[in-house]
Structure formats: C-alpha cells, structure tokens
Amino acid sequence: MTLREELINEIEQASDDVLQVLLSFLRQTRLSQSEPFLSIDSAEISSAGLTAQKHYPLRGMPLVIAEDFDEPMPDLWDALGT
C-alpha cells in the first residue's frame, strides 16, 4: 500500500472532529510558509478524540481471567488423542 493510499484509508475512517483539526492544520501551514514548524495545540487533539481508542477498542478494558484458566482439562486431551 502506498503512502497516499494509507493516508486516504485513514481519512475515510476518521471522525469529523479529527478531519476538522487536520484541515485547520493544513490551512495554517499553507498560509504561513515562513514558519518551519507549526505545532498543534494539545487541547485541539484531545477535543478531536485523537486517541488509540478508535483503532484499539479493547484498550483500557479490564482483563479478567477465569479462576479455572490453568486447570487441567483431561476430557479435552482425551478428545484430541482419538
């Protein structure tokens, strides 16, 4: 996948808030070519929801392991042996 295709794919999946921040950043960059680097305010990023939650919906959820997780399962081994 080319860089352009990957970027288009990410844009298609982005929320409107994220796209608004990106568009704002691109417009600022175009209007102010004299500045070598424009930083994005962290408050803008937070309000746009630029977090890992979008791509990793299970992140932050508690991990629960059953009490019998590592107990022997002789019935299963018998089933696999035949």
KEKE-3310 file (N, C-alpha, C; in steps of 0.2 Angstrom, whole numbers, plus 5000, padded with zeros to 4 digits):
npx = (5004:5003:5009:5000:4988:4987:4985:4973:4965:4965:4960:4947:4942:4942:4935:4923:4928:4942:4945:4942:4952:4964:4962:4962:4975:4982:4978:4983:4997:4999:4996:5005:5020:5032:5035:5045:5039:5024:5015:5002:4990:4988:4976:4967:4969:4965:4951:4947:4947:4958:4964:4970:4959:4951:4956:4959:4948:4947:4957:4961:4950:4946:4956:4950:4953:4948:4945:4948:4957:4970:4969:4970:4963:4957:4947:4947:4960:4959:4949:4956:4966:4960)
npy = (4994:5011:5027:5037:5030:5024:5035:5040:5030:5031:5043:5041:5034:5042:5053:5067:5077:5075:5077:5090:5096:5092:5098:5112:5113:5110:5121:5132:5129:5131:5144:5150:5150:5154:5150:5137:5126:5121:5119:5109:5112:5104:5103:5104:5092:5083:5087:5083:5069:5061:5048:5032:5024:5023:5014:5004:4996:4988:4993:4998:4992:4981:4966:4950:4935:4919:4909:4895:4895:4889:4876:4858:4850:4836:4829:4836:4833:4819:4819:4825:4815:4805)
npz = (5000:4996:5002:5000:4998:5010:5018:5013:5017:5031:5032:5027:5038:5049:5061:5060:5069:5070:5056:5055:5063:5056:5044:5048:5052:5040:5033:5040:5038:5025:5024:5031:5026:5030:5043:5050:5057:5063:5078:5084:5095:5111:5117:5106:5100:5110:5111:5098:5099:5096:5099:5104:5106:5095:5085:5093:5101:5113:5122:5138:5144:5157:5161:5163:5170:5170:5185:5184:5174:5171:5175:5173:5159:5156:5149:5137:5132:5130:5120:5110:5108:5101)
capx = (5000:5007:5008:4994:4983:4986:4983:4966:4961:4964:4955:4940:4939:4942:4929:4923:4932:4948:4946:4942:4959:4968:4961:4964:4982:4984:4977:4988:5003:4999:4995:5011:5025:5038:5037:5047:5035:5018:5013:4995:4988:4986:4969:4964:4970:4961:4944:4946:4947:4964:4967:4971:4953:4947:4959:4960:4943:4948:4962:4958:4945:4949:4957:4948:4955:4943:4949:4950:4960:4976:4967:4970:4957:4959:4942:4949:4966:4956:4946:4962:4970:4957)
capy = (5000:5017:5031:5040:5025:5023:5041:5041:5025:5034:5049:5039:5031:5047:5057:5074:5082:5074:5080:5097:5098:5091:5103:5118:5112:5111:5128:5136:5128:5134:5152:5153:5146:5157:5146:5130:5121:5123:5114:5108:5113:5098:5104:5103:5085:5080:5088:5079:5062:5058:5043:5025:5021:5022:5008:4998:4997:4985:4996:5001:4987:4976:4959:4946:4928:4914:4906:4889:4896:4885:4869:4853:4848:4829:4827:4839:4829:4813:4820:4826:4809:4800)
capz = (5000:4995:5007:4998:4999:5018:5021:5011:5021:5037:5032:5027:5044:5054:5063:5058:5073:5068:5050:5056:5066:5051:5039:5051:5052:5033:5031:5044:5035:5018:5024:5035:5024:5033:5049:5048:5060:5067:5082:5085:5102:5113:5118:5100:5099:5115:5109:5092:5100:5093:5104:5102:5106:5088:5082:5098:5106:5119:5126:5144:5147:5162:5159:5168:5168:5174:5191:5182:5167:5170:5177:5168:5155:5154:5144:5130:5129:5128:5114:5105:5107:5097)
cpx = (5005:5005:5002:4988:4982:4983:4975:4962:4960:4959:4948:4937:4939:4936:4929:4927:4939:4950:4946:4949:4964:4968:4963:4972:4985:4983:4982:4995:5004:4999:5002:5017:5032:5040:5039:5043:5030:5016:5005:4994:4986:4979:4965:4964:4965:4953:4942:4945:4952:4967:4967:4964:4950:4950:4960:4954:4943:4953:4958:4953:4949:4950:4955:4949:4951:4948:4951:4954:4966:4975:4968:4963:4958:4954:4944:4955:4963:4953:4951:4966:4967:4956)
cpy = (5006:5022:5035:5036:5024:5029:5042:5036:5028:5039:5047:5036:5036:5051:5064:5079:5081:5077:5087:5100:5097:5097:5110:5118:5113:5118:5133:5135:5131:5141:5154:5149:5148:5153:5139:5124:5124:5118:5114:5108:5106:5098:5102:5095:5081:5081:5084:5072:5058:5053:5036:5021:5019:5015:5002:4999:4993:4988:4999:4997:4983:4969:4955:4939:4924:4910:4899:4889:4891:4878:4864:4851:4841:4827:4830:4835:4823:4814:4822:4820:4804:4802)
cpz = (5000:5001:5006:5000:5007:5021:5019:5015:5028:5037:5031:5033:5050:5055:5060:5062:5071:5061:5050:5058:5060:5046:5041:5051:5045:5031:5034:5040:5029:5019:5027:5033:5027:5039:5047:5051:5064:5071:5083:5093:5105:5115:5112:5099:5104:5113:5103:5093:5097:5098:5101:5102:5100:5085:5087:5103:5112:5124:5132:5147:5152:5159:5164:5165:5173:5180:5188:5175:5166:5173:5172:5165:5152:5148:5137:5128:5127:5121:5108:5103:5102:5090)
residu = (MET:THR:LEU:ARG:GLU:GLU:LEU:ILE:ASN:GLU:ILE:GLU:GLN:ALA:SER:ASP:ASP:VAL:LEU:GLN:VAL:LEU:LEU:SER:PHE:LEU:ARG:GLN:THR:ARG:LEU:SER:GLN:SER:GLU:PRO:PHE:LEU:SER:ILE:ASP:SER:ALA:GLU:ILE:SER:SER:ALA:GLY:LEU:THR:ALA:GLN:LYS:HIS:TYR:PRO:LEU:ARG:GLY:MET:PRO:LEU:VAL:ILE:ALA:GLU:ASP:PHE:ASP:GLU:PRO:MET:PRO:ASP:LEU:TRP:ASP:ALA:LEU:GLY:THR)
# end
